[in-house]
Amino acid sequence: MPVSVGVDAIEIARIRRALDRYPSFRERCFTQPERAYCDSRKNPAESYAARFAGKEAVGKALGIGVARAFAWREIEIVGRPKPSVKLYGRIGAWARQSRAGAIDLSMTHSRELAVAVAVIEES
């Protein structure tokens, strides 16, 4: 079965700066459940960075850039410890059109970097 892979890494400090400098960053890029989860963590910037990288990885695996589609909240990362992905709007329609099947997402972070890998099977 054909698969596609997307990978992304981002500096946690970069996300921390965006959270501090731009009040609308949270609302523009993350759904309410994602914000509630990240804000409940001891170090919210780490969780936001991992989810940001996860959204980018999913967009890359789908073959459409999330930033290009202006669809940050159309990819929602839910659950733990194993995250799952929900797609909405244009990204969801794109996934259906391109016959994207199950999305497997793995996220991690160190003190400095958040990294995500998405693997999508063709349905």
N, C-alpha and C positions, 0 to 999 in steps of 0.2 A: 504494500500500500504506500503510495507516495506521501512524503512528509515535507513540510517546510519548517525552517528554523529561523528564529530571530533572537539576537543577543543585544543587550545594552548594558552599559556601565555609566554611572554618574557619581561625581564627587558629592558626598553628603554636605560638605560646607557650602557648595553652590546652592543646594536646595534650602539649607538653613538661611542663607542670605536672601533668597527669594521669599521665603516665609516671613522674614523680618522686614524686608523693604516694600513688599507689594501685598497689601492686605487682600486683594482680590485673587491672588495666586491660588489659595486653597479652593475657593469656590469655582474658579475657572477650570481647574485641572482635576478636581476630585469630587466624587459624589458625597452626599451627606453621610452614608454609612462608612465610607472610607475615611472621611474627616473625623468622625466620632471615634473610630478605631485608633487612628494615628494620634489624635490628641489625647487619648487615654494612656498612651505609652510613656514610659519614663523619659525617653529621648524621641520626641515626635519626628524630628528631622530625619532620623534613620528610617523610620517606617514610611514617611512620605517619599524619601529618596528611593526606597525599594519598590514602592508602588509606581513611582514615576518611571523607573527603569523597566518595570513589568509592562506598563502600557506601551512604552517604546518597543520592547521586544515583541509584544503581540502584534503591534502595527507592522513591524518589519516582517514577521512571519506571514502575515496576511498579504504582504506585498504592497502595502499602502502606508505611507508615513502618517502617524497620528497628528503631528504638528501641521503637516500639509493639509490634512482633512479637517483641521480645527475641531477635533472630536475627542478631546481628553476625557470628558465624562461619559462618552459612549462606550468606553472600555472600563468596566468596574471589576476590581479585584476583591474577592470576598473569601472569608474563611481562614482558618488557621488550625493546625499548623500547616496543612497542605492547602495552598491557595487555589481557588478556582476562578474562572473568568466568565463574566456576563457581558454580552455585546448588545448594544442598543443602536437605534437610529441608522445613520448612513453606514457606520462600520458594520452593524449587524446585517444590513442589506448586502453590503459588499461581501461579507463572509458567506452568506447564503448563495449569492451569485457565483462566487468562486469555488463553491463546493467545499468550503472549509468544514472539517468535522471537529472532533474533540480537540480541545486546547489543553496542553499540559504546560504548566508554568512553574518554574522554580526561581526563588528569589533568595538573596543572601546579602549580608553586608559585613564589612570590617569597620574599623574606626573611621576610615577615610572614604571608602567606596561602597556603593550599592550596585549589585549586579543581578541581572535577570536573564533567564533563557526561556523562550517559548517554543514549543514544538506543536505543530498542527498537522493532524492527519487529514488527508482528503477523504471526503465522505462518498 
